[in-house]
Structure formats: C-alpha cells, structure tokens
Amino acid sequence: MKVFGQFILVLWFGFFLSMQAHASEEITSDIYVNRAGTKIISGIANVATGWMELPKNISYWSAKNDSFIIGLPEGLLWGVYHVAARTGNGALDFITFWLPTFPSPDPVFVWEQPSKLSDYQALRMGR
C-alpha cells in the first residue's frame, strides 16, 4: 500500500506541477493540408524506395574509409539498418499522415542529399 501511495504522489507531481508544453505555431488549414500531403507522399515514397539506402550507405562508407574491403561490410550493415528504418518510418508517416507533423526521415526522400546520412525523428512538430 505504501508503494501505491508513493506512485500516486509521483504521478500527481508529474501531472500537476509540470510545465505545460504548447505549440508555438498555430496550425491553420493550409499548413495542415500541406503537412498531411507531404507526409502521405513521403510515406509512400519511402516505403517504395527504402531499399535505396543500401547502395547509398555502401557508397558512403566505402568513400569514408578509403577502402572497399572495410567500407563494403560497414556500408552493408548500416545500409540494412537504414533500409529498415526508412521503410518503417515511411509506413509510420503513411499511417499517421493526418497528424500535422513533419515527415520522420531527414532528408525526407532518400535521393535528396546522397552525401548525407539519414536521420529519423518521429512525430516532430518543427524543423
């Protein structure tokens, strides 16, 4: 019973004494339609082209290591990770297109910045 009381006290402090977060930007209908359209298109494109992360990462890591023998396995491992991440985040963006957030991957499409490694931030409100 004592543990339950402590849990309720921690929960109370967490909910009632915490700072309230709010969006700094008012979501208008134009912003909503633009973001929802971008998310659904990028979601479909990232599910369909997620496999392109594999050659992109092999090329990137081979150039970074100055050796194809070291760069190939490293790029292959990172490429498999990024294929799964981009495809999964594309599916997440497609499913949650109705939320007014930006697409998860950065860069949004795999072909946008070929020399930049991809990064994934789910449900981000601002850039």
C-alpha positions as CSV (number, residue, x, y, z in Angstrom):
1,M,0.0,0.0,0.0
2,K,2.9,2.3,0.7
3,V,4.3,1.8,-2.8
4,F,0.9,2.6,-4.3
5,G,0.8,5.8,-2.3
6,Q,4.2,6.8,-3.4
7,F,3.2,6.0,-7.0
8,I,0.2,8.3,-6.8
9,L,2.3,11.1,-5.2
10,V,4.9,10.9,-8.1
11,L,2.1,10.8,-10.6
12,W,0.5,13.8,-9.0
13,F,3.8,15.8,-9.1
14,G,4.3,14.7,-12.7
15,F,0.9,15.8,-13.9
16,F,0.0,18.9,-11.8
17,L,3.4,20.5,-11.2
18,S,5.0,20.1,-14.5
19,M,5.4,22.8,-17.1
20,Q,2.7,22.8,-19.7
21,A,4.0,22.5,-23.3
22,H,2.2,24.1,-26.2
23,A,2.8,24.5,-29.8
24,S,4.5,27.8,-30.8
25,E,2.8,27.8,-34.2
26,E,-0.9,27.8,-34.8
27,I,-1.9,25.0,-37.2
28,T,-4.1,26.6,-39.9
29,S,-5.9,24.6,-42.6
30,D,-3.2,25.5,-45.2
31,I,-0.4,24.2,-43.0
32,Y,-2.4,21.1,-42.1
33,V,-3.2,20.2,-45.7
34,N,0.4,20.9,-46.8
35,R,1.9,18.8,-44.0
36,A,-0.6,15.9,-44.4
37,G,0.0,15.8,-48.2
38,T,3.8,15.9,-47.7
39,K,3.6,13.1,-45.1
40,I,1.4,10.8,-47.2
41,I,3.6,11.3,-50.3
42,S,6.8,10.9,-48.5
43,G,5.4,7.8,-46.6
44,I,4.6,6.1,-49.9
45,A,7.9,7.1,-51.5
46,N,10.0,6.0,-48.5
47,V,8.2,2.6,-48.3
48,A,8.8,2.1,-52.1
49,T,12.4,3.4,-52.2
50,G,13.7,2.4,-48.8
51,W,15.9,-0.2,-50.4
52,M,18.0,2.7,-52.0
53,E,19.6,3.2,-48.6
54,L,21.7,0.1,-49.2
55,P,23.7,1.3,-52.1
56,K,23.8,4.8,-50.7
57,N,25.4,3.6,-47.5
58,I,27.8,1.2,-49.2
59,S,29.0,4.1,-51.4
60,Y,29.2,6.5,-48.4
61,W,31.1,4.2,-46.1
62,S,33.4,3.0,-48.9
63,A,34.4,6.6,-49.6
64,K,34.8,7.4,-45.9
65,N,37.1,4.5,-45.2
66,D,39.2,4.8,-48.3
67,S,39.0,1.1,-48.6
68,F,36.4,-1.0,-50.3
69,I,37.3,-4.0,-48.2
70,I,36.4,-2.2,-44.9
71,G,33.7,0.1,-46.4
72,L,31.6,-2.7,-48.0
73,P,30.7,-4.7,-44.8
74,E,30.3,-1.5,-42.8
75,G,28.1,0.1,-45.5
76,L,26.2,-3.2,-45.9
77,L,25.4,-3.3,-42.1
78,W,24.5,0.4,-41.9
79,G,22.5,0.1,-45.2
80,V,20.4,-2.8,-43.8
81,Y,19.7,-0.7,-40.7
82,H,18.8,2.4,-42.8
83,V,16.6,0.3,-45.2
84,A,14.6,-1.0,-42.2
85,A,14.5,2.5,-40.6
86,R,13.4,4.4,-43.7
87,T,10.8,1.8,-44.7
88,G,9.4,1.6,-41.2
89,N,9.3,5.4,-40.9
90,G,7.7,5.7,-44.3
91,A,5.0,3.3,-43.1
92,L,4.6,5.3,-39.9
93,D,4.3,8.5,-41.9
94,F,1.7,6.9,-44.2
95,I,-0.4,5.7,-41.2
96,T,-0.1,9.0,-39.3
97,F,-0.4,11.4,-42.2
98,W,-3.4,13.1,-40.6
99,L,-1.3,14.4,-37.7
100,P,0.1,17.8,-38.6
101,T,3.8,16.9,-38.1
102,F,6.7,16.8,-40.4
103,P,7.9,13.5,-42.1
104,S,10.1,11.4,-39.9
105,P,13.3,10.9,-42.1
106,D,15.8,13.6,-42.7
107,P,16.3,14.1,-45.6
108,V,12.7,13.4,-46.4
109,F,13.5,11.4,-49.6
110,V,16.5,9.1,-50.0
111,W,17.6,10.8,-53.2
112,E,17.6,14.4,-51.8
113,Q,21.0,14.6,-50.3
114,P,23.0,11.5,-51.3
115,S,26.1,12.5,-49.3
116,K,24.2,12.9,-46.0
117,L,23.4,10.0,-43.7
118,S,19.8,9.7,-42.9
119,D,18.3,10.6,-39.5
120,Y,14.9,9.6,-38.1
121,Q,12.8,11.7,-35.7
122,A,9.3,10.5,-35.3
123,L,6.4,13.0,-34.9
124,R,8.5,16.2,-34.9
125,M,6.5,19.4,-35.0
126,G,9.2,21.9,-36.1
127,R,12.4,21.8,-38.1
